[in-house]
Amino acid sequence: MLPPLNADKEIDTRGLNCPLPILRAKKALSDMTTGQVLKIVATDPGSMRDFQAFSKQTGNELLAQHTINKEFVHFLKRR
């Protein structure tokens, strides 16, 4: 079992489909400072792939991704 990651901010994108979870995450990250962690909860299975690509494109570090029941949880560290 992995140690729980502490997030400085959490956004709920349940029920939203691509690209909305990414857009919400982008907006949330813009209000955060370097090194802070954003937790995103999504129900879109495509969000797993989307956040991997988003991380590569933006330089924000993807710390972890989990699937819990039918929800996808992503942790991004602000660059």
PDB file as gemmi writes it, atoms N, CA and C in Angstrom:
CRYST1    1.000    1.000    1.000  90.00  90.00  90.00 P 1                      
ATOM      1  N   MET A   1       0.846  -1.196   0.000  1.00  0.00           N  
ATOM      2  CA  MET A   1       0.000   0.000   0.000  1.00  0.00           C  
ATOM      3  C   MET A   1       0.886   1.253   0.000  1.00  0.00           C  
ATOM      4  N   LEU A   2       0.571   2.150  -0.886  1.00  0.00           N  
ATOM      5  CA  LEU A   2       1.351   3.389  -0.981  1.00  0.00           C  
ATOM      6  C   LEU A   2       0.957   4.357   0.124  1.00  0.00           C  
ATOM      7  N   PRO A   3       1.915   5.161   0.602  1.00  0.00           N  
ATOM      8  CA  PRO A   3       1.533   6.174   1.594  1.00  0.00           C  
ATOM      9  C   PRO A   3       0.599   7.182   0.934  1.00  0.00           C  
ATOM     10  N   PRO A   4      -0.372   7.699   1.690  1.00  0.00           N  
ATOM     11  CA  PRO A   4      -1.299   8.654   1.077  1.00  0.00           C  
ATOM     12  C   PRO A   4      -0.564   9.931   0.674  1.00  0.00           C  
ATOM     13  N   LEU A   5      -0.919  10.459  -0.461  1.00  0.00           N  
ATOM     14  CA  LEU A   5      -0.325  11.717  -0.910  1.00  0.00           C  
ATOM     15  C   LEU A   5      -1.162  12.861  -0.362  1.00  0.00           C  
ATOM     16  N   ASN A   6      -0.487  13.856   0.162  1.00  0.00           N  
ATOM     17  CA  ASN A   6      -1.198  15.027   0.645  1.00  0.00           C  
ATOM     18  C   ASN A   6      -1.323  16.031  -0.483  1.00  0.00           C  
ATOM     19  N   ALA A   7      -2.525  16.514  -0.701  1.00  0.00           N  
ATOM     20  CA  ALA A   7      -2.751  17.488  -1.759  1.00  0.00           C  
ATOM     21  C   ALA A   7      -3.008  18.855  -1.135  1.00  0.00           C  
ATOM     22  N   ASP A   8      -2.456  19.892  -1.773  1.00  0.00           N  
ATOM     23  CA  ASP A   8      -2.701  21.258  -1.309  1.00  0.00           C  
ATOM     24  C   ASP A   8      -4.072  21.735  -1.765  1.00  0.00           C  
ATOM     25  N   LYS A   9      -4.553  21.145  -2.852  1.00  0.00           N  
ATOM     26  CA  LYS A   9      -5.842  21.540  -3.419  1.00  0.00           C  
ATOM     27  C   LYS A   9      -6.451  20.319  -4.087  1.00  0.00           C  
ATOM     28  N   GLU A  10      -7.778  20.217  -4.056  1.00  0.00           N  
ATOM     29  CA  GLU A  10      -8.454  19.089  -4.692  1.00  0.00           C  
ATOM     30  C   GLU A  10      -9.585  19.607  -5.562  1.00  0.00           C  
ATOM     31  N   ILE A  11      -9.704  19.052  -6.773  1.00  0.00           N  
ATOM     32  CA  ILE A  11     -10.837  19.413  -7.623  1.00  0.00           C  
ATOM     33  C   ILE A  11     -11.613  18.156  -7.984  1.00  0.00           C  
ATOM     34  N   ASP A  12     -12.919  18.317  -8.085  1.00  0.00           N  
ATOM     35  CA  ASP A  12     -13.823  17.217  -8.394  1.00  0.00           C  
ATOM     36  C   ASP A  12     -14.320  17.399  -9.823  1.00  0.00           C  
ATOM     37  N   THR A  13     -13.916  16.502 -10.714  1.00  0.00           N  
ATOM     38  CA  THR A  13     -14.366  16.595 -12.106  1.00  0.00           C  
ATOM     39  C   THR A  13     -15.237  15.388 -12.466  1.00  0.00           C  
ATOM     40  N   ARG A  14     -15.859  14.785 -11.440  1.00  0.00           N  
ATOM     41  CA  ARG A  14     -16.744  13.638 -11.686  1.00  0.00           C  
ATOM     42  C   ARG A  14     -17.858  14.059 -12.649  1.00  0.00           C  
ATOM     43  N   GLY A  15     -18.135  13.184 -13.625  1.00  0.00           N  
ATOM     44  CA  GLY A  15     -19.210  13.451 -14.566  1.00  0.00           C  
ATOM     45  C   GLY A  15     -18.792  14.307 -15.756  1.00  0.00           C  
ATOM     46  N   LEU A  16     -17.575  14.837 -15.723  1.00  0.00           N  
ATOM     47  CA  LEU A  16     -17.099  15.668 -16.833  1.00  0.00           C  
ATOM     48  C   LEU A  16     -16.237  14.828 -17.764  1.00  0.00           C  
ATOM     49  N   ASN A  17     -16.374  15.073 -19.055  1.00  0.00           N  
ATOM     50  CA  ASN A  17     -15.567  14.351 -20.032  1.00  0.00           C  
ATOM     51  C   ASN A  17     -14.524  15.271 -20.637  1.00  0.00           C  
ATOM     52  N   CYS A  18     -13.519  14.646 -21.255  1.00  0.00           N  
ATOM     53  CA  CYS A  18     -12.436  15.365 -21.909  1.00  0.00           C  
ATOM     54  C   CYS A  18     -13.010  16.455 -22.819  1.00  0.00           C  
ATOM     55  N   PRO A  19     -12.466  17.637 -22.839  1.00  0.00           N  
ATOM     56  CA  PRO A  19     -11.237  18.072 -22.156  1.00  0.00           C  
ATOM     57  C   PRO A  19     -11.484  18.776 -20.824  1.00  0.00           C  
ATOM     58  N   LEU A  20     -12.712  18.731 -20.296  1.00  0.00           N  
ATOM     59  CA  LEU A  20     -13.024  19.507 -19.088  1.00  0.00           C  
ATOM     60  C   LEU A  20     -12.161  19.200 -17.865  1.00  0.00           C  
ATOM     61  N   PRO A  21     -11.883  17.919 -17.531  1.00  0.00           N  
ATOM     62  CA  PRO A  21     -10.998  17.691 -16.374  1.00  0.00           C  
ATOM     63  C   PRO A  21      -9.628  18.353 -16.540  1.00  0.00           C  
ATOM     64  N   ILE A  22      -9.078  18.307 -17.758  1.00  0.00           N  
ATOM     65  CA  ILE A  22      -7.780  18.937 -18.027  1.00  0.00           C  
ATOM     66  C   ILE A  22      -7.880  20.453 -17.873  1.00  0.00           C  
ATOM     67  N   LEU A  23      -8.938  21.032 -18.428  1.00  0.00           N  
ATOM     68  CA  LEU A  23      -9.107  22.490 -18.345  1.00  0.00           C  
ATOM     69  C   LEU A  23      -9.272  22.944 -16.900  1.00  0.00           C  
ATOM     70  N   ARG A  24     -10.033  22.188 -16.115  1.00  0.00           N  
ATOM     71  CA  ARG A  24     -10.209  22.534 -14.690  1.00  0.00           C  
ATOM     72  C   ARG A  24      -8.881  22.415 -13.941  1.00  0.00           C  
ATOM     73  N   ALA A  25      -8.118  21.383 -14.271  1.00  0.00           N  
ATOM     74  CA  ALA A  25      -6.819  21.179 -13.616  1.00  0.00           C  
ATOM     75  C   ALA A  25      -5.869  22.312 -13.985  1.00  0.00           C  
ATOM     76  N   LYS A  26      -5.877  22.690 -15.253  1.00  0.00           N  
ATOM     77  CA  LYS A  26      -5.004  23.769 -15.721  1.00  0.00           C  
ATOM     78  C   LYS A  26      -5.303  25.064 -14.975  1.00  0.00           C  
ATOM     79  N   LYS A  27      -6.594  25.358 -14.817  1.00  0.00           N  
ATOM     80  CA  LYS A  27      -7.014  26.571 -14.110  1.00  0.00           C  
ATOM     81  C   LYS A  27      -6.593  26.501 -12.630  1.00  0.00           C  
ATOM     82  N   ALA A  28      -6.817  25.350 -12.011  1.00  0.00           N  
ATOM     83  CA  ALA A  28      -6.458  25.190 -10.594  1.00  0.00           C  
ATOM     84  C   ALA A  28      -4.952  25.340 -10.396  1.00  0.00           C  
ATOM     85  N   LEU A  29      -4.170  24.738 -11.292  1.00  0.00           N  
ATOM     86  CA  LEU A  29      -2.703  24.822 -11.179  1.00  0.00           C  
ATOM     87  C   LEU A  29      -2.210  26.254 -11.335  1.00  0.00           C  
ATOM     88  N   SER A  30      -2.902  27.046 -12.156  1.00  0.00           N  
ATOM     89  CA  SER A  30      -2.461  28.429 -12.384  1.00  0.00           C  
ATOM     90  C   SER A  30      -2.569  29.270 -11.106  1.00  0.00           C  
ATOM     91  N   ASP A  31      -3.427  28.840 -10.172  1.00  0.00           N  
ATOM     92  CA  ASP A  31      -3.599  29.562  -8.902  1.00  0.00           C  
ATOM     93  C   ASP A  31      -2.682  29.026  -7.803  1.00  0.00           C  
ATOM     94  N   MET A  32      -1.866  28.032  -8.147  1.00  0.00           N  
ATOM     95  CA  MET A  32      -1.016  27.389  -7.143  1.00  0.00           C  
ATOM     96  C   MET A  32       0.443  27.806  -7.319  1.00  0.00           C  
ATOM     97  N   THR A  33       1.250  27.540  -6.301  1.00  0.00           N  
ATOM     98  CA  THR A  33       2.664  27.891  -6.383  1.00  0.00           C  
ATOM     99  C   THR A  33       3.498  26.634  -6.659  1.00  0.00           C  
ATOM    100  N   THR A  34       4.715  26.833  -7.123  1.00  0.00           N  
ATOM    101  CA  THR A  34       5.623  25.740  -7.465  1.00  0.00           C  
ATOM    102  C   THR A  34       5.758  24.758  -6.308  1.00  0.00           C  
ATOM    103  N   GLY A  35       5.632  23.465  -6.633  1.00  0.00           N  
ATOM    104  CA  GLY A  35       5.798  22.423  -5.619  1.00  0.00           C  
ATOM    105  C   GLY A  35       4.509  21.998  -4.952  1.00  0.00           C  
ATOM    106  N   GLN A  36       3.438  22.766  -5.123  1.00  0.00           N  
ATOM    107  CA  GLN A  36       2.166  22.370  -4.519  1.00  0.00           C  
ATOM    108  C   GLN A  36       1.566  21.212  -5.305  1.00  0.00           C  
ATOM    109  N   VAL A  37       0.728  20.417  -4.631  1.00  0.00           N  
ATOM    110  CA  VAL A  37       0.148  19.222  -5.243  1.00  0.00           C  
ATOM    111  C   VAL A  37      -1.360  19.397  -5.417  1.00  0.00           C  
ATOM    112  N   LEU A  38      -1.817  19.057  -6.627  1.00  0.00           N  
ATOM    113  CA  LEU A  38      -3.235  19.118  -6.962  1.00  0.00           C  
ATOM    114  C   LEU A  38      -3.768  17.696  -7.114  1.00  0.00           C  
ATOM    115  N   LYS A  39      -4.891  17.424  -6.449  1.00  0.00           N  
ATOM    116  CA  LYS A  39      -5.557  16.129  -6.575  1.00  0.00           C  
ATOM    117  C   LYS A  39      -6.786  16.327  -7.454  1.00  0.00           C  
ATOM    118  N   ILE A  40      -6.920  15.497  -8.482  1.00  0.00           N  
ATOM    119  CA  ILE A  40      -8.062  15.569  -9.383  1.00  0.00           C  
ATOM    120  C   ILE A  40      -8.814  14.245  -9.301  1.00  0.00           C  
ATOM    121  N   VAL A  41     -10.122  14.317  -9.058  1.00  0.00           N  
ATOM    122  CA  VAL A  41     -10.961  13.125  -9.042  1.00  0.00           C  
ATOM    123  C   VAL A  41     -11.834  13.181 -10.290  1.00  0.00           C  
ATOM    124  N   ALA A  42     -11.756  12.138 -11.126  1.00  0.00           N  
ATOM    125  CA  ALA A  42     -12.489  12.118 -12.391  1.00  0.00           C  
ATOM    126  C   ALA A  42     -13.210  10.789 -12.567  1.00  0.00           C  
ATOM    127  N   THR A  43     -14.216  10.785 -13.447  1.00  0.00           N  
ATOM    128  CA  THR A  43     -14.914   9.542 -13.778  1.00  0.00           C  
ATOM    129  C   THR A  43     -14.695   9.171 -15.242  1.00  0.00           C  
ATOM    130  N   ASP A  44     -13.985  10.003 -15.985  1.00  0.00           N  
ATOM    131  CA  ASP A  44     -13.707   9.748 -17.398  1.00  0.00           C  
ATOM    132  C   ASP A  44     -12.498   8.822 -17.511  1.00  0.00           C  
ATOM    133  N   PRO A  45     -12.681   7.577 -18.033  1.00  0.00           N  
ATOM    134  CA  PRO A  45     -11.546   6.653 -18.153  1.00  0.00           C  
ATOM    135  C   PRO A  45     -10.414   7.234 -19.000  1.00  0.00           C  
ATOM    136  N   GLY A  46     -10.727   8.078 -19.950  1.00  0.00           N  
ATOM    137  CA  GLY A  46      -9.710   8.709 -20.790  1.00  0.00           C  
ATOM    138  C   GLY A  46      -8.808   9.650 -20.018  1.00  0.00           C  
ATOM    139  N   SER A  47      -9.232  10.025 -18.811  1.00  0.00           N  
ATOM    140  CA  SER A  47      -8.427  10.967 -18.021  1.00  0.00           C  
ATOM    141  C   SER A  47      -7.077  10.369 -17.637  1.00  0.00           C  
ATOM    142  N   MET A  48      -6.974   9.041 -17.557  1.00  0.00           N  
ATOM    143  CA  MET A  48      -5.692   8.411 -17.232  1.00  0.00           C  
ATOM    144  C   MET A  48      -4.655   8.794 -18.291  1.00  0.00           C  
ATOM    145  N   ARG A  49      -5.018   8.608 -19.543  1.00  0.00           N  
ATOM    146  CA  ARG A  49      -4.135   8.940 -20.664  1.00  0.00           C  
ATOM    147  C   ARG A  49      -3.974  10.459 -20.788  1.00  0.00           C  
ATOM    148  N   ASP A  50      -5.080  11.179 -20.621  1.00  0.00           N  
ATOM    149  CA  ASP A  50      -5.066  12.641 -20.779  1.00  0.00           C  
ATOM    150  C   ASP A  50      -4.088  13.305 -19.813  1.00  0.00           C  
ATOM    151  N   PHE A  51      -4.099  12.882 -18.548  1.00  0.00           N  
ATOM    152  CA  PHE A  51      -3.222  13.529 -17.577  1.00  0.00           C  
ATOM    153  C   PHE A  51      -1.759  13.148 -17.779  1.00  0.00           C  
ATOM    154  N   GLN A  52      -1.509  11.968 -18.350  1.00  0.00           N  
ATOM    155  CA  GLN A  52      -0.120  11.607 -18.682  1.00  0.00           C  
ATOM    156  C   GLN A  52       0.396  12.549 -19.769  1.00  0.00           C  
ATOM    157  N   ALA A  53      -0.424  12.784 -20.783  1.00  0.00           N  
ATOM    158  CA  ALA A  53      -0.038  13.684 -21.879  1.00  0.00           C  
ATOM    159  C   ALA A  53       0.075  15.124 -21.374  1.00  0.00           C  
ATOM    160  N   PHE A  54      -0.871  15.541 -20.529  1.00  0.00           N  
ATOM    161  CA  PHE A  54      -0.880  16.899 -19.974  1.00  0.00           C  
ATOM    162  C   PHE A  54       0.406  17.157 -19.191  1.00  0.00           C  
ATOM    163  N   SER A  55       0.815  16.160 -18.412  1.00  0.00           N  
ATOM    164  CA  SER A  55       2.029  16.279 -17.607  1.00  0.00           C  
ATOM    165  C   SER A  55       3.257  16.478 -18.500  1.00  0.00           C  
ATOM    166  N   LYS A  56       3.363  15.671 -19.556  1.00  0.00           N  
ATOM    167  CA  LYS A  56       4.490  15.791 -20.479  1.00  0.00           C  
ATOM    168  C   LYS A  56       4.509  17.155 -21.175  1.00  0.00           C  
ATOM    169  N   GLN A  57       3.329  17.611 -21.596  1.00  0.00           N  
ATOM    170  CA  GLN A  57       3.238  18.874 -22.345  1.00  0.00           C  
ATOM    171  C   GLN A  57       3.523  20.095 -21.474  1.00  0.00           C  
ATOM    172  N   THR A  58       3.097  20.056 -20.207  1.00  0.00           N  
ATOM    173  CA  THR A  58       3.180  21.250 -19.370  1.00  0.00           C  
ATOM    174  C   THR A  58       4.374  21.265 -18.430  1.00  0.00           C  
ATOM    175  N   GLY A  59       4.986  20.090 -18.188  1.00  0.00           N  
ATOM    176  CA  GLY A  59       6.099  20.038 -17.250  1.00  0.00           C  
ATOM    177  C   GLY A  59       5.663  19.926 -15.801  1.00  0.00           C  
ATOM    178  N   ASN A  60       4.345  19.835 -15.565  1.00  0.00           N  
ATOM    179  CA  ASN A  60       3.862  19.568 -14.211  1.00  0.00           C  
ATOM    180  C   ASN A  60       4.014  18.068 -13.977  1.00  0.00           C  
ATOM    181  N   GLU A  61       4.582  17.698 -12.831  1.00  0.00           N  
ATOM    182  CA  GLU A  61       4.903  16.291 -12.581  1.00  0.00           C  
ATOM    183  C   GLU A  61       3.676  15.490 -12.164  1.00  0.00           C  
ATOM    184  N   LEU A  62       3.443  14.372 -12.867  1.00  0.00           N  
ATOM    185  CA  LEU A  62       2.369  13.451 -12.501  1.00  0.00           C  
ATOM    186  C   LEU A  62       2.926  12.528 -11.425  1.00  0.00           C  
ATOM    187  N   LEU A  63       2.495  12.733 -10.188  1.00  0.00           N  
ATOM    188  CA  LEU A  63       3.043  11.966  -9.062  1.00  0.00           C  
ATOM    189  C   LEU A  63       2.437  10.576  -8.974  1.00  0.00           C  
ATOM    190  N   ALA A  64       1.126  10.480  -9.223  1.00  0.00           N  
ATOM    191  CA  ALA A  64       0.447   9.190  -9.093  1.00  0.00           C  
ATOM    192  C   ALA A  64      -0.902   9.232  -9.784  1.00  0.00           C  
ATOM    193  N   GLN A  65      -1.366   8.041 -10.145  1.00  0.00           N  
ATOM    194  CA  GLN A  65      -2.713   7.858 -10.686  1.00  0.00           C  
ATOM    195  C   GLN A  65      -3.270   6.586 -10.063  1.00  0.00           C  
ATOM    196  N   HIS A  66      -4.488   6.653  -9.572  1.00  0.00           N  
ATOM    197  CA  HIS A  66      -5.129   5.488  -8.958  1.00  0.00           C  
ATOM    198  C   HIS A  66      -6.517   5.329  -9.547  1.00  0.00           C  
ATOM    199  N   THR A  67      -6.957   4.076  -9.616  1.00  0.00           N  
ATOM    200  CA  THR A  67      -8.338   3.807  -9.973  1.00  0.00           C  
ATOM    201  C   THR A  67      -8.995   3.226  -8.729  1.00  0.00           C  
ATOM    202  N   ILE A  68     -10.008   3.920  -8.227  1.00  0.00           N  
ATOM    203  CA  ILE A  68     -10.704   3.481  -7.018  1.00  0.00           C  
ATOM    204  C   ILE A  68     -12.175   3.346  -7.389  1.00  0.00           C  
ATOM    205  N   ASN A  69     -12.681   2.128  -7.334  1.00  0.00           N  
ATOM    206  CA  ASN A  69     -14.012   1.805  -7.845  1.00  0.00           C  
ATOM    207  C   ASN A  69     -14.067   2.249  -9.299  1.00  0.00           C  
ATOM    208  N   LYS A  70     -14.940   3.179  -9.649  1.00  0.00           N  
ATOM    209  CA  LYS A  70     -14.970   3.639 -11.046  1.00  0.00           C  
ATOM    210  C   LYS A  70     -14.504   5.077 -11.153  1.00  0.00           C  
ATOM    211  N   GLU A  71     -13.665   5.478 -10.198  1.00  0.00           N  
ATOM    212  CA  GLU A  71     -13.137   6.842 -10.200  1.00  0.00           C  
ATOM    213  C   GLU A  71     -11.628   6.809 -10.421  1.00  0.00           C  
ATOM    214  N   PHE A  72     -11.165   7.850 -11.076  1.00  0.00           N  
ATOM    215  CA  PHE A  72      -9.749   7.960 -11.412  1.00  0.00           C  
ATOM    216  C   PHE A  72      -9.189   9.155 -10.652  1.00  0.00           C  
ATOM    217  N   VAL A  73      -8.147   8.892  -9.873  1.00  0.00           N  
ATOM    218  CA  VAL A  73      -7.567   9.939  -9.034  1.00  0.00           C  
ATOM    219  C   VAL A  73      -6.156  10.234  -9.527  1.00  0.00           C  
ATOM    220  N   HIS A  74      -5.897  11.503  -9.749  1.00  0.00           N  
ATOM    221  CA  HIS A  74      -4.613  11.938 -10.290  1.00  0.00           C  
ATOM    222  C   HIS A  74      -3.983  12.938  -9.324  1.00  0.00           C  
ATOM    223  N   PHE A  75      -2.676  12.865  -9.188  1.00  0.00           N  
ATOM    224  CA  PHE A  75      -1.932  13.819  -8.362  1.00  0.00           C  
ATOM    225  C   PHE A  75      -0.891  14.496  -9.245  1.00  0.00           C  
ATOM    226  N   LEU A  76      -1.007  15.816  -9.372  1.00  0.00           N  
ATOM    227  CA  LEU A  76      -0.074  16.596 -10.172  1.00  0.00           C  
ATOM    228  C   LEU A  76       0.683  17.566  -9.275  1.00  0.00           C  
ATOM    229  N   LYS A  77       1.986  17.656  -9.502  1.00  0.00           N  
ATOM    230  CA  LYS A  77       2.808  18.601  -8.752  1.00  0.00           C  
ATOM    231  C   LYS A  77       3.109  19.790  -9.648  1.00  0.00           C  
ATOM    232  N   ARG A  78       2.780  20.974  -9.163  1.00  0.00           N  
ATOM    233  CA  ARG A  78       2.952  22.207  -9.932  1.00  0.00           C  
ATOM    234  C   ARG A  78       4.424  22.464 -10.219  1.00  0.00           C  
ATOM    235  N   ARG A  79       4.742  22.761 -11.470  1.00  0.00           N  
ATOM    236  CA  ARG A  79       6.132  23.014 -11.828  1.00  0.00           C  
ATOM    237  C   ARG A  79       6.557  24.397 -11.351  1.00  0.00           C  
TER     238      ARG A  79                                                      
END                                                                             
